[in-house]
Amino acid sequence: MNFIWCDSGRHAIVEILTHQTSQYIKIYFLVLSLRVRVNGETIALDLATHYINLFPEPFPNAKVVVDCL
């Protein structure tokens, strides 16, 4: 399994992370500049909700949405 990061505005895959641990993903996003991260609007997750608590710190203004499809 991989963690797929997509840009829904551009309908494009940005990156496919082969490491899916919460710690790795959090560090990956925290490396992005704060200016980029505060502009994140929405985080869409599948039913693997163990990531739900991961995103408030890297993306403080984003709303988390769980996609059940």
All heavy atoms as TSV, in Angstrom:
chain	resi	resn	atom	element	x	y	z
A	1	MET	N	N	0.835	-1.173	0.000
A	1	MET	CA	C	0.000	0.000	0.000
A	1	MET	C	C	0.880	1.237	0.000
A	1	MET	O	O	1.981	1.235	0.522
A	1	MET	CB	C	-0.913	0.001	1.219
A	1	MET	CG	C	-1.957	-1.092	1.172
A	1	MET	SD	S	-3.080	-1.075	2.582
A	1	MET	CE	C	-3.809	0.515	2.472
A	2	ASN	N	N	0.363	2.299	-0.605
A	2	ASN	CA	C	1.071	3.563	-0.688
A	2	ASN	C	C	0.177	4.694	-0.204
A	2	ASN	O	O	-1.036	4.551	-0.129
A	2	ASN	CB	C	1.494	3.855	-2.124
A	2	ASN	CG	C	2.461	2.833	-2.657
A	2	ASN	OD1	O	3.448	2.527	-2.021
A	2	ASN	ND2	N	2.171	2.291	-3.818
A	3	PHE	N	N	0.792	5.820	0.088
A	3	PHE	CA	C	0.057	7.033	0.429
A	3	PHE	C	C	0.106	7.915	-0.810
A	3	PHE	O	O	1.180	8.290	-1.271
A	3	PHE	CB	C	0.729	7.734	1.618
A	3	PHE	CG	C	0.003	8.973	2.053
A	3	PHE	CD1	C	-0.992	8.902	3.006
A	3	PHE	CD2	C	0.312	10.202	1.496
A	3	PHE	CE1	C	-1.670	10.043	3.411
A	3	PHE	CE2	C	-0.348	11.355	1.900
A	3	PHE	CZ	C	-1.344	11.265	2.858
A	4	ILE	N	N	-1.050	8.209	-1.378
A	4	ILE	CA	C	-1.112	8.993	-2.613
A	4	ILE	C	C	-1.571	10.403	-2.283
A	4	ILE	O	O	-2.637	10.595	-1.699
A	4	ILE	CB	C	-2.074	8.340	-3.630
A	4	ILE	CG1	C	-1.596	6.916	-3.927
A	4	ILE	CG2	C	-2.143	9.179	-4.904
A	4	ILE	CD1	C	-2.568	6.110	-4.751
A	5	TRP	N	N	-0.760	11.371	-2.646
A	5	TRP	CA	C	-1.040	12.780	-2.409
A	5	TRP	C	C	-1.452	13.405	-3.734
A	5	TRP	O	O	-0.706	13.396	-4.700
A	5	TRP	CB	C	0.202	13.457	-1.840
A	5	TRP	CG	C	0.117	14.930	-1.679
A	5	TRP	CD1	C	-0.994	15.661	-1.434
A	5	TRP	CD2	C	1.182	15.862	-1.753
A	5	TRP	NE1	N	-0.678	16.998	-1.338
A	5	TRP	CE2	C	0.652	17.140	-1.531
A	5	TRP	CE3	C	2.548	15.748	-1.975
A	5	TRP	CZ2	C	1.428	18.287	-1.537
A	5	TRP	CZ3	C	3.313	16.894	-1.978
A	5	TRP	CH2	C	2.754	18.137	-1.751
A	6	CYS	N	N	-2.689	13.931	-3.786
A	6	CYS	CA	C	-3.238	14.503	-5.013
A	6	CYS	C	C	-3.594	15.970	-4.815
A	6	CYS	O	O	-3.918	16.395	-3.716
A	6	CYS	CB	C	-4.510	13.763	-5.423
A	6	CYS	SG	S	-4.268	12.022	-5.719
A	7	ASP	N	N	-3.549	16.707	-5.895
A	7	ASP	CA	C	-4.008	18.099	-5.922
A	7	ASP	C	C	-5.364	18.085	-6.603
A	7	ASP	O	O	-5.458	17.900	-7.815
A	7	ASP	CB	C	-3.020	18.970	-6.693
A	7	ASP	CG	C	-3.427	20.426	-6.732
A	7	ASP	OD1	O	-4.636	20.728	-6.644
A	7	ASP	OD2	O	-2.528	21.271	-6.874
A	8	SER	N	N	-6.423	18.248	-5.823
A	8	SER	CA	C	-7.774	18.149	-6.386
A	8	SER	C	C	-8.102	19.328	-7.290
A	8	SER	O	O	-8.931	19.206	-8.176
A	8	SER	CB	C	-8.813	18.026	-5.267
A	8	SER	OG	O	-8.777	19.170	-4.447
A	9	GLY	N	N	-7.454	20.458	-7.083
A	9	GLY	CA	C	-7.686	21.611	-7.953
A	9	GLY	C	C	-7.161	21.386	-9.355
A	9	GLY	O	O	-7.777	21.783	-10.341
A	10	ARG	N	N	-6.026	20.736	-9.454
A	10	ARG	CA	C	-5.420	20.449	-10.758
A	10	ARG	C	C	-5.758	19.049	-11.256
A	10	ARG	O	O	-5.387	18.681	-12.371
A	10	ARG	CB	C	-3.899	20.584	-10.689
A	10	ARG	CG	C	-3.438	21.994	-10.417
A	10	ARG	CD	C	-1.918	22.098	-10.429
A	10	ARG	NE	N	-1.335	21.174	-9.461
A	10	ARG	CZ	C	-0.172	20.535	-9.629
A	10	ARG	NH1	N	0.525	20.716	-10.715
A	10	ARG	NH2	N	0.274	19.730	-8.695
A	11	HIS	N	N	-6.411	18.245	-10.420
A	11	HIS	CA	C	-6.735	16.854	-10.749
A	11	HIS	C	C	-5.471	16.090	-11.134
A	11	HIS	O	O	-5.406	15.453	-12.181
A	11	HIS	CB	C	-7.778	16.771	-11.867
A	11	HIS	CG	C	-9.046	17.471	-11.542
A	11	HIS	ND1	N	-9.997	16.924	-10.729
A	11	HIS	CD2	C	-9.512	18.700	-11.889
A	11	HIS	CE1	C	-10.999	17.773	-10.597
A	11	HIS	NE2	N	-10.721	18.867	-11.281
A	12	ALA	N	N	-4.461	16.199	-10.271
A	12	ALA	CA	C	-3.173	15.586	-10.567
A	12	ALA	C	C	-2.589	14.927	-9.325
A	12	ALA	O	O	-2.775	15.409	-8.211
A	12	ALA	CB	C	-2.206	16.648	-11.080
A	13	ILE	N	N	-1.877	13.837	-9.559
A	13	ILE	CA	C	-1.131	13.196	-8.478
A	13	ILE	C	C	0.141	13.997	-8.275
A	13	ILE	O	O	0.889	14.247	-9.218
A	13	ILE	CB	C	-0.814	11.727	-8.812
A	13	ILE	CG1	C	-2.108	10.915	-8.868
A	13	ILE	CG2	C	0.158	11.135	-7.789
A	13	ILE	CD1	C	-1.924	9.472	-9.302
A	14	VAL	N	N	0.384	14.396	-7.046
A	14	VAL	CA	C	1.597	15.161	-6.723
A	14	VAL	C	C	2.731	14.207	-6.391
A	14	VAL	O	O	3.843	14.355	-6.885
A	14	VAL	CB	C	1.338	16.122	-5.540
A	14	VAL	CG1	C	2.601	16.851	-5.149
A	14	VAL	CG2	C	0.234	17.105	-5.879
A	15	GLU	N	N	2.439	13.229	-5.562
A	15	GLU	CA	C	3.482	12.306	-5.114
A	15	GLU	C	C	2.839	11.016	-4.625
A	15	GLU	O	O	1.730	11.028	-4.095
A	15	GLU	CB	C	4.256	12.942	-3.967
A	15	GLU	CG	C	5.426	12.170	-3.451
A	15	GLU	CD	C	6.740	12.610	-4.061
A	15	GLU	OE1	O	6.876	13.792	-4.422
A	15	GLU	OE2	O	7.620	11.753	-4.147
A	16	ILE	N	N	3.536	9.922	-4.808
A	16	ILE	CA	C	3.130	8.644	-4.234
A	16	ILE	C	C	4.213	8.264	-3.239
A	16	ILE	O	O	5.362	8.033	-3.614
A	16	ILE	CB	C	2.962	7.552	-5.309
A	16	ILE	CG1	C	1.871	7.955	-6.295
A	16	ILE	CG2	C	2.653	6.206	-4.657
A	16	ILE	CD1	C	1.711	7.013	-7.471
A	17	LEU	N	N	3.848	8.257	-1.956
A	17	LEU	CA	C	4.803	7.935	-0.900
A	17	LEU	C	C	4.746	6.439	-0.623
A	17	LEU	O	O	3.684	5.902	-0.319
A	17	LEU	CB	C	4.467	8.716	0.372
A	17	LEU	CG	C	4.374	10.237	0.229
A	17	LEU	CD1	C	3.983	10.865	1.558
A	17	LEU	CD2	C	5.675	10.812	-0.273
A	18	THR	N	N	5.882	5.788	-0.720
A	18	THR	CA	C	5.906	4.341	-0.478
A	18	THR	C	C	5.920	4.024	1.010
A	18	THR	O	O	5.588	2.918	1.403
A	18	THR	CB	C	7.119	3.691	-1.167
A	18	THR	OG1	O	8.306	4.342	-0.722
A	18	THR	CG2	C	7.000	3.807	-2.671
A	19	HIS	N	N	6.321	4.986	1.825
A	19	HIS	CA	C	6.258	4.807	3.282
A	19	HIS	C	C	4.924	5.379	3.755
A	19	HIS	O	O	4.610	6.527	3.479
A	19	HIS	CB	C	7.402	5.541	3.977
A	19	HIS	CG	C	8.749	5.069	3.557
A	19	HIS	ND1	N	9.263	3.857	3.954
A	19	HIS	CD2	C	9.687	5.634	2.762
A	19	HIS	CE1	C	10.457	3.700	3.431
A	19	HIS	NE2	N	10.739	4.761	2.705
A	20	GLN	N	N	4.159	4.590	4.457
A	20	GLN	CA	C	2.830	5.044	4.865
A	20	GLN	C	C	2.688	5.217	6.362
A	20	GLN	O	O	1.589	5.420	6.858
A	20	GLN	CB	C	1.763	4.098	4.345
A	20	GLN	CG	C	1.907	2.682	4.869
A	20	GLN	CD	C	0.868	1.778	4.274
A	20	GLN	OE1	O	0.249	2.103	3.282
A	20	GLN	NE2	N	0.666	0.639	4.881
A	21	THR	N	N	3.787	5.213	7.097
A	21	THR	CA	C	3.673	5.420	8.536
A	21	THR	C	C	3.301	6.869	8.811
A	21	THR	O	O	3.697	7.786	8.087
A	21	THR	CB	C	4.983	5.093	9.272
A	21	THR	OG1	O	5.989	6.001	8.853
A	21	THR	CG2	C	5.416	3.658	9.023
A	22	SER	N	N	2.536	7.081	9.853
A	22	SER	CA	C	2.089	8.430	10.206
A	22	SER	C	C	3.271	9.360	10.459
A	22	SER	O	O	3.258	10.519	10.052
A	22	SER	CB	C	1.197	8.389	11.443
A	22	SER	OG	O	0.013	7.696	11.159
A	23	GLN	N	N	4.294	8.865	11.127
A	23	GLN	CA	C	5.454	9.704	11.435
A	23	GLN	C	C	6.148	10.157	10.150
A	23	GLN	O	O	6.501	11.324	10.014
A	23	GLN	CB	C	6.440	8.942	12.319
A	23	GLN	CG	C	7.657	9.755	12.687
A	23	GLN	CD	C	8.618	8.991	13.581
A	23	GLN	OE1	O	8.354	7.879	13.987
A	23	GLN	NE2	N	9.737	9.598	13.890
A	24	TYR	N	N	6.360	9.257	9.212
A	24	TYR	CA	C	7.021	9.610	7.951
A	24	TYR	C	C	6.202	10.646	7.189
A	24	TYR	O	O	6.739	11.635	6.695
A	24	TYR	CB	C	7.220	8.359	7.090
A	24	TYR	CG	C	7.828	8.670	5.749
A	24	TYR	CD1	C	9.207	8.770	5.603
A	24	TYR	CD2	C	7.033	8.892	4.625
A	24	TYR	CE1	C	9.770	9.067	4.375
A	24	TYR	CE2	C	7.587	9.197	3.401
A	24	TYR	CZ	C	8.958	9.276	3.273
A	24	TYR	OH	O	9.514	9.588	2.062
A	25	ILE	N	N	4.889	10.432	7.098
A	25	ILE	CA	C	4.024	11.338	6.344
A	25	ILE	C	C	3.981	12.719	7.001
A	25	ILE	O	O	4.046	13.746	6.317
A	25	ILE	CB	C	2.613	10.734	6.196
A	25	ILE	CG1	C	2.702	9.470	5.321
A	25	ILE	CG2	C	1.637	11.738	5.605
A	25	ILE	CD1	C	1.472	8.620	5.335
A	26	LYS	N	N	3.909	12.762	8.313
A	26	LYS	CA	C	3.884	14.042	9.016
A	26	LYS	C	C	5.169	14.824	8.760
A	26	LYS	O	O	5.127	16.014	8.434
A	26	LYS	CB	C	3.687	13.816	10.508
A	26	LYS	CG	C	3.540	15.084	11.294
A	26	LYS	CD	C	3.227	14.766	12.748
A	26	LYS	CE	C	2.943	16.006	13.537
A	26	LYS	NZ	N	2.574	15.685	14.920
A	27	ILE	N	N	6.307	14.171	8.886
A	27	ILE	CA	C	7.585	14.836	8.619
A	27	ILE	C	C	7.656	15.301	7.170
A	27	ILE	O	O	8.129	16.401	6.880
A	27	ILE	CB	C	8.761	13.902	8.971
A	27	ILE	CG1	C	8.828	13.701	10.481
A	27	ILE	CG2	C	10.082	14.441	8.436
A	27	ILE	CD1	C	9.764	12.598	10.924
A	28	TYR	N	N	7.186	14.477	6.248
A	28	TYR	CA	C	7.183	14.834	4.828
A	28	TYR	C	C	6.443	16.157	4.607
A	28	TYR	O	O	6.939	17.047	3.920
A	28	TYR	CB	C	6.535	13.705	4.020
A	28	TYR	CG	C	6.395	14.020	2.561
A	28	TYR	CD1	C	7.429	13.748	1.679
A	28	TYR	CD2	C	5.229	14.598	2.050
A	28	TYR	CE1	C	7.319	14.041	0.330
A	28	TYR	CE2	C	5.110	14.898	0.713
A	28	TYR	CZ	C	6.156	14.606	-0.147
A	28	TYR	OH	O	6.040	14.913	-1.473
A	29	PHE	N	N	5.265	16.299	5.200
A	29	PHE	CA	C	4.485	17.517	4.989
A	29	PHE	C	C	5.016	18.701	5.790
A	29	PHE	O	O	4.906	19.841	5.349
A	29	PHE	CB	C	3.006	17.274	5.288
A	29	PHE	CG	C	2.316	16.499	4.199
A	29	PHE	CD1	C	1.802	15.248	4.437
A	29	PHE	CD2	C	2.193	17.033	2.923
A	29	PHE	CE1	C	1.167	14.532	3.426
A	29	PHE	CE2	C	1.573	16.328	1.906
A	29	PHE	CZ	C	1.068	15.077	2.158
A	30	LEU	N	N	5.602	18.459	6.949
A	30	LEU	CA	C	6.153	19.559	7.738
A	30	LEU	C	C	7.371	20.197	7.066
A	30	LEU	O	O	7.735	21.327	7.383
A	30	LEU	CB	C	6.502	19.092	9.149
A	30	LEU	CG	C	5.305	18.908	10.076
A	30	LEU	CD1	C	5.739	18.266	11.386
A	30	LEU	CD2	C	4.591	20.233	10.333
A	31	VAL	N	N	7.987	19.493	6.141
A	31	VAL	CA	C	9.123	20.060	5.398
A	31	VAL	C	C	8.648	21.141	4.423
A	31	VAL	O	O	9.394	22.067	4.102
A	31	VAL	CB	C	9.895	18.934	4.667
A	31	VAL	CG1	C	10.909	19.486	3.689
A	31	VAL	CG2	C	10.575	18.031	5.679
A	32	LEU	N	N	7.394	21.059	3.985
A	32	LEU	CA	C	6.852	22.100	3.114
A	32	LEU	C	C	6.821	23.422	3.877
A	32	LEU	O	O	6.645	23.445	5.092
A	32	LEU	CB	C	5.427	21.744	2.664
A	32	LEU	CG	C	5.252	20.482	1.838
A	32	LEU	CD1	C	3.767	20.219	1.619
A	32	LEU	CD2	C	5.975	20.595	0.521
A	33	SER	N	N	6.941	24.518	3.172
A	33	SER	CA	C	6.930	25.814	3.846
A	33	SER	C	C	5.564	26.059	4.501
A	33	SER	O	O	4.534	25.585	4.024
A	33	SER	CB	C	7.240	26.941	2.863
A	33	SER	OG	O	6.134	27.180	2.023
A	34	LEU	N	N	5.588	26.812	5.587
A	34	LEU	CA	C	4.351	27.137	6.292
A	34	LEU	C	C	3.398	27.881	5.369
A	34	LEU	O	O	2.189	27.665	5.411
A	34	LEU	CB	C	4.648	27.959	7.545
A	34	LEU	CG	C	3.440	28.356	8.389
A	34	LEU	CD1	C	2.686	27.127	8.869
A	34	LEU	CD2	C	3.868	29.222	9.554
A	35	ARG	N	N	3.924	28.725	4.514
A	35	ARG	CA	C	3.098	29.476	3.559
A	35	ARG	C	C	2.287	28.535	2.654
A	35	ARG	O	O	1.114	28.766	2.385
A	35	ARG	CB	C	3.983	30.381	2.714
A	35	ARG	CG	C	3.218	31.312	1.838
A	35	ARG	CD	C	4.148	32.291	1.172
A	35	ARG	NE	N	3.757	32.382	-0.218
A	35	ARG	CZ	C	4.545	32.691	-1.206
A	35	ARG	NH1	N	5.807	32.935	-0.976
A	35	ARG	NH2	N	4.105	32.750	-2.426
A	36	VAL	N	N	2.908	27.479	2.220
A	36	VAL	CA	C	2.214	26.483	1.387
A	36	VAL	C	C	1.183	25.728	2.217
A	36	VAL	O	O	0.042	25.539	1.804
A	36	VAL	CB	C	3.230	25.499	0.760
A	36	VAL	CG1	C	2.524	24.312	0.130
A	36	VAL	CG2	C	4.097	26.214	-0.257
A	37	ARG	N	N	1.576	25.319	3.428
A	37	ARG	CA	C	0.700	24.494	4.255
A	37	ARG	C	C	-0.540	25.228	4.751
A	37	ARG	O	O	-1.614	24.640	4.831
A	37	ARG	CB	C	1.486	23.917	5.434
A	37	ARG	CG	C	2.545	22.931	4.972
A	37	ARG	CD	C	3.266	22.234	6.105
A	37	ARG	NE	N	4.189	23.125	6.781
A	37	ARG	CZ	C	4.097	23.471	8.067
A	37	ARG	NH1	N	3.142	22.978	8.830
A	37	ARG	NH2	N	4.978	24.277	8.614
A	38	VAL	N	N	-0.441	26.516	5.071
A	38	VAL	CA	C	-1.623	27.235	5.557
A	38	VAL	C	C	-2.641	27.458	4.449
A	38	VAL	O	O	-3.802	27.747	4.726
A	38	VAL	CB	C	-1.286	28.581	6.248
A	38	VAL	CG1	C	-0.461	28.359	7.486
A	38	VAL	CG2	C	-0.637	29.548	5.298
A	39	ASN	N	N	-2.230	27.313	3.199
A	39	ASN	CA	C	-3.162	27.452	2.083
A	39	ASN	C	C	-3.906	26.162	1.763
A	39	ASN	O	O	-4.807	26.166	0.928
A	39	ASN	CB	C	-2.432	27.954	0.836
A	39	ASN	CG	C	-2.042	29.402	0.969
A	39	ASN	OD1	O	-2.807	30.205	1.475
A	39	ASN	ND2	N	-0.843	29.741	0.540
A	40	GLY	N	N	-3.532	25.048	2.423
A	40	GLY	CA	C	-4.263	23.798	2.223
A	40	GLY	C	C	-5.685	23.949	2.735
A	40	GLY	O	O	-5.894	24.372	3.871
A	41	GLU	N	N	-6.662	23.647	1.910
A	41	GLU	CA	C	-8.067	23.852	2.264
A	41	GLU	C	C	-8.773	22.591	2.723
A	41	GLU	O	O	-9.592	22.620	3.626
A	41	GLU	CB	C	-8.818	24.449	1.079
A	41	GLU	CG	C	-8.324	25.821	0.683
A	41	GLU	CD	C	-9.009	26.350	-0.561
A	41	GLU	OE1	O	-9.901	25.660	-1.109
A	41	GLU	OE2	O	-8.646	27.452	-0.979
A	42	THR	N	N	-8.480	21.464	2.071
A	42	THR	CA	C	-9.211	20.228	2.351
A	42	THR	C	C	-8.261	19.044	2.338
A	42	THR	O	O	-7.398	18.948	1.467
A	42	THR	CB	C	-10.303	19.993	1.286
A	42	THR	OG1	O	-11.125	21.143	1.201
A	42	THR	CG2	C	-11.148	18.787	1.631
A	43	ILE	N	N	-8.439	18.154	3.280
A	43	ILE	CA	C	-7.737	16.878	3.316
A	43	ILE	C	C	-8.815	15.814	3.186
A	43	ILE	O	O	-9.699	15.714	4.034
A	43	ILE	CB	C	-6.974	16.670	4.644
A	43	ILE	CG1	C	-6.022	17.821	4.935
A	43	ILE	CG2	C	-6.276	15.324	4.660
A	43	ILE	CD1	C	-4.865	17.966	3.996
A	44	ALA	N	N	-8.775	15.034	2.114
A	44	ALA	CA	C	-9.755	13.963	1.913
A	44	ALA	C	C	-9.067	12.630	2.195
A	44	ALA	O	O	-8.016	12.333	1.640
A	44	ALA	CB	C	-10.293	13.994	0.497
A	45	LEU	N	N	-9.666	11.849	3.069
A	45	LEU	CA	C	-9.122	10.550	3.450
A	45	LEU	C	C	-10.111	9.453	3.102
A	45	LEU	O	O	-11.316	9.676	3.093
A	45	LEU	CB	C	-8.864	10.507	4.955
A	45	LEU	CG	C	-7.945	11.565	5.544
A	45	LEU	CD1	C	-7.966	11.471	7.063
A	45	LEU	CD2	C	-6.536	11.389	5.025
A	46	ASP	N	N	-9.577	8.254	2.852
A	46	ASP	CA	C	-10.485	7.119	2.722
A	46	ASP	C	C	-10.830	6.645	4.132
A	46	ASP	O	O	-10.565	7.338	5.105
A	46	ASP	CB	C	-9.874	6.019	1.859
A	46	ASP	CG	C	-8.578	5.456	2.433
A	46	ASP	OD1	O	-8.255	5.754	3.602
A	46	ASP	OD2	O	-7.891	4.724	1.712
A	47	LEU	N	N	-11.380	5.481	4.251
A	47	LEU	CA	C	-11.804	5.010	5.569
A	47	LEU	C	C	-10.655	4.601	6.487
A	47	LEU	O	O	-10.878	4.203	7.616
A	47	LEU	CB	C	-12.808	3.861	5.426
A	47	LEU	CG	C	-14.176	4.305	4.928
A	47	LEU	CD1	C	-15.093	3.105	4.726
A	47	LEU	CD2	C	-14.817	5.288	5.882
A	48	ALA	N	N	-9.427	4.731	6.017
A	48	ALA	CA	C	-8.261	4.486	6.870
A	48	ALA	C	C	-8.077	5.716	7.756
A	48	ALA	O	O	-7.211	6.537	7.552
A	48	ALA	CB	C	-7.024	4.222	6.025
A	49	THR	N	N	-8.937	5.835	8.727
A	49	THR	CA	C	-9.014	7.060	9.532
A	49	THR	C	C	-7.867	7.232	10.519
A	49	THR	O	O	-7.840	8.221	11.238
A	49	THR	CB	C	-10.352	7.110	10.291
A	49	THR	OG1	O	-10.466	5.937	11.083
A	49	THR	CG2	C	-11.517	7.234	9.338
A	50	HIS	N	N	-6.906	6.307	10.535
A	50	HIS	CA	C	-5.772	6.491	11.435
A	50	HIS	C	C	-4.930	7.705	11.042
A	50	HIS	O	O	-4.112	8.166	11.812
A	50	HIS	CB	C	-4.913	5.221	11.513
A	50	HIS	CG	C	-4.406	4.736	10.204
A	50	HIS	ND1	N	-5.156	3.911	9.397
A	50	HIS	CD2	C	-3.252	4.961	9.556
A	50	HIS	CE1	C	-4.471	3.638	8.301
A	50	HIS	NE2	N	-3.309	4.270	8.371
A	51	TYR	N	N	-5.154	8.255	9.858
A	51	TYR	CA	C	-4.451	9.466	9.434
A	51	TYR	C	C	-5.173	10.744	9.874
A	51	TYR	O	O	-4.649	11.828	9.727
A	51	TYR	CB	C	-4.301	9.509	7.915
A	51	TYR	CG	C	-3.372	8.462	7.355
A	51	TYR	CD1	C	-3.794	7.598	6.355
A	51	TYR	CD2	C	-2.062	8.349	7.808
A	51	TYR	CE1	C	-2.948	6.649	5.822
A	51	TYR	CE2	C	-1.211	7.400	7.289
A	51	TYR	CZ	C	-1.645	6.553	6.289
A	51	TYR	OH	O	-0.805	5.622	5.767
A	52	ILE	N	N	-6.362	10.630	10.384
A	52	ILE	CA	C	-7.201	11.802	10.655
A	52	ILE	C	C	-6.543	12.798	11.618
A	52	ILE	O	O	-6.676	13.999	11.451
A	52	ILE	CB	C	-8.600	11.380	11.130
A	52	ILE	CG1	C	-9.636	12.356	10.644
A	52	ILE	CG2	C	-8.695	11.240	12.621
A	52	ILE	CD1	C	-11.048	11.814	10.682
A	53	ASN	N	N	-5.819	12.317	12.607
A	53	ASN	CA	C	-5.170	13.199	13.576
A	53	ASN	C	C	-3.802	13.690	13.116
A	53	ASN	O	O	-3.160	14.464	13.801
A	53	ASN	CB	C	-5.031	12.492	14.924
A	53	ASN	CG	C	-6.378	12.212	15.537
A	53	ASN	OD1	O	-7.291	13.021	15.420
A	53	ASN	ND2	N	-6.517	11.063	16.163
A	54	LEU	N	N	-3.380	13.251	11.959
A	54	LEU	CA	C	-2.070	13.594	11.431
A	54	LEU	C	C	-2.016	15.000	10.834
A	54	LEU	O	O	-1.007	15.679	10.926
A	54	LEU	CB	C	-1.691	12.562	10.368
A	54	LEU	CG	C	-0.462	12.794	9.527
A	54	LEU	CD1	C	0.777	12.551	10.376
A	54	LEU	CD2	C	-0.468	11.843	8.347
A	55	PHE	N	N	-3.102	15.479	10.281
A	55	PHE	CA	C	-3.060	16.673	9.438
A	55	PHE	C	C	-3.307	18.026	10.096
A	55	PHE	O	O	-2.955	19.039	9.504
A	55	PHE	CB	C	-4.006	16.486	8.250
A	55	PHE	CG	C	-3.508	15.425	7.317
A	55	PHE	CD1	C	-4.048	14.163	7.333
A	55	PHE	CD2	C	-2.456	15.689	6.463
A	55	PHE	CE1	C	-3.567	13.172	6.491
A	55	PHE	CE2	C	-1.961	14.713	5.622
A	55	PHE	CZ	C	-2.520	13.450	5.632
A	56	PRO	N	N	-3.892	18.131	11.274
A	56	PRO	CA	C	-4.093	19.471	11.850
A	56	PRO	C	C	-2.807	20.279	12.052
A	56	PRO	O	O	-2.801	21.484	11.858
A	56	PRO	CB	C	-4.793	19.204	13.176
A	56	PRO	CG	C	-5.514	17.926	12.956
A	56	PRO	CD	C	-4.615	17.124	12.052
A	57	GLU	N	N	-1.710	19.626	12.417
A	57	GLU	CA	C	-0.470	20.380	12.613
A	57	GLU	C	C	0.143	20.847	11.291
A	57	GLU	O	O	0.416	22.030	11.128
A	57	GLU	CB	C	0.551	19.565	13.399
A	57	GLU	CG	C	1.821	20.347	13.697
A	57	GLU	CD	C	2.837	19.518	14.458
A	57	GLU	OE1	O	2.522	18.415	14.919
A	57	GLU	OE2	O	3.962	20.009	14.584
A	58	PRO	N	N	0.343	19.961	10.305
A	58	PRO	CA	C	0.922	20.446	9.055
A	58	PRO	C	C	-0.006	21.378	8.266
A	58	PRO	O	O	0.452	22.285	7.590
A	58	PRO	CB	C	1.195	19.176	8.250
A	58	PRO	CG	C	1.082	18.050	9.187
A	58	PRO	CD	C	0.249	18.508	10.328
A	59	PHE	N	N	-1.307	21.139	8.337
A	59	PHE	CA	C	-2.270	21.933	7.571
A	59	PHE	C	C	-3.309	22.525	8.527
A	59	PHE	O	O	-4.444	22.044	8.605
A	59	PHE	CB	C	-2.952	21.059	6.515
A	59	PHE	CG	C	-1.986	20.516	5.509
A	59	PHE	CD1	C	-1.462	19.243	5.644
A	59	PHE	CD2	C	-1.581	21.286	4.431
A	59	PHE	CE1	C	-0.555	18.737	4.725
A	59	PHE	CE2	C	-0.676	20.794	3.505
A	59	PHE	CZ	C	-0.159	19.515	3.656
A	60	PRO	N	N	-2.961	23.599	9.236
A	60	PRO	CA	C	-3.818	24.117	10.300
A	60	PRO	C	C	-5.165	24.668	9.834
A	60	PRO	O	O	-6.115	24.694	10.607
A	60	PRO	CB	C	-2.971	25.223	10.931
A	60	PRO	CG	C	-1.995	25.614	9.883
A	60	PRO	CD	C	-1.734	24.382	9.082
A	61	ASN	N	N	-5.291	25.079	8.585
A	61	ASN	CA	C	-6.544	25.665	8.109
A	61	ASN	C	C	-7.399	24.691	7.304
A	61	ASN	O	O	-8.485	25.058	6.851
A	61	ASN	CB	C	-6.255	26.906	7.260
A	61	ASN	CG	C	-5.557	27.978	8.062
A	61	ASN	OD1	O	-5.822	28.132	9.244
A	61	ASN	ND2	N	-4.660	28.701	7.430
A	62	ALA	N	N	-6.918	23.477	7.103
A	62	ALA	CA	C	-7.621	22.520	6.254
A	62	ALA	C	C	-8.735	21.802	7.012
A	62	ALA	O	O	-8.619	21.511	8.195
A	62	ALA	CB	C	-6.646	21.501	5.690
A	63	LYS	N	N	-9.793	21.511	6.305
A	63	LYS	CA	C	-10.882	20.702	6.834
A	63	LYS	C	C	-10.620	19.256	6.409
A	63	LYS	O	O	-10.242	18.989	5.270
A	63	LYS	CB	C	-12.212	21.168	6.272
A	63	LYS	CG	C	-12.511	22.617	6.568
A	63	LYS	CD	C	-13.921	22.770	7.072
A	63	LYS	CE	C	-14.308	24.194	7.298
A	63	LYS	NZ	N	-13.624	24.889	8.321
A	64	VAL	N	N	-10.838	18.308	7.323
A	64	VAL	CA	C	-10.642	16.903	7.024
A	64	VAL	C	C	-11.976	16.288	6.649
A	64	VAL	O	O	-12.958	16.423	7.376
A	64	VAL	CB	C	-10.020	16.152	8.221
A	64	VAL	CG1	C	-9.890	14.664	7.921
A	64	VAL	CG2	C	-8.655	16.753	8.552
A	65	VAL	N	N	-12.004	15.614	5.493
A	65	VAL	CA	C	-13.220	14.978	4.979
A	65	VAL	C	C	-12.908	13.505	4.777
A	65	VAL	O	O	-11.883	13.161	4.202
A	65	VAL	CB	C	-13.645	15.602	3.625
A	65	VAL	CG1	C	-14.859	14.910	3.065
A	65	VAL	CG2	C	-13.861	17.083	3.767
A	66	VAL	N	N	-13.787	12.628	5.259
A	66	VAL	CA	C	-13.604	11.183	5.076
A	66	VAL	C	C	-14.482	10.734	3.917
A	66	VAL	O	O	-15.697	10.914	3.942
A	66	VAL	CB	C	-13.934	10.400	6.356
A	66	VAL	CG1	C	-13.789	8.908	6.126
A	66	VAL	CG2	C	-13.038	10.857	7.498
A	67	ASP	N	N	-13.838	10.173	2.898
A	67	ASP	CA	C	-14.535	9.692	1.708
A	67	ASP	C	C	-14.809	8.205	1.891
A	67	ASP	O	O	-13.879	7.404	1.981
A	67	ASP	CB	C	-13.659	9.926	0.479
A	67	ASP	CG	C	-14.307	9.472	-0.812
A	67	ASP	OD1	O	-15.480	9.037	-0.790
A	67	ASP	OD2	O	-13.642	9.549	-1.851
A	68	CYS	N	N	-16.056	7.828	1.935
A	68	CYS	CA	C	-16.394	6.427	2.196
A	68	CYS	C	C	-16.469	5.589	0.921
A	68	CYS	O	O	-16.805	4.420	0.983
A	68	CYS	CB	C	-17.699	6.331	2.982
A	68	CYS	SG	S	-19.094	7.022	2.122
A	69	LEU	N	N	-16.154	6.150	-0.240
A	69	LEU	CA	C	-16.203	5.361	-1.479
A	69	LEU	C	C	-14.896	4.701	-1.796
A	69	LEU	O	O	-13.867	5.090	-1.607
A	69	LEU	CB	C	-16.628	6.252	-2.654
A	69	LEU	CG	C	-18.032	6.830	-2.512
A	69	LEU	CD1	C	-18.325	7.739	-3.694
A	69	LEU	CD2	C	-19.070	5.742	-2.448
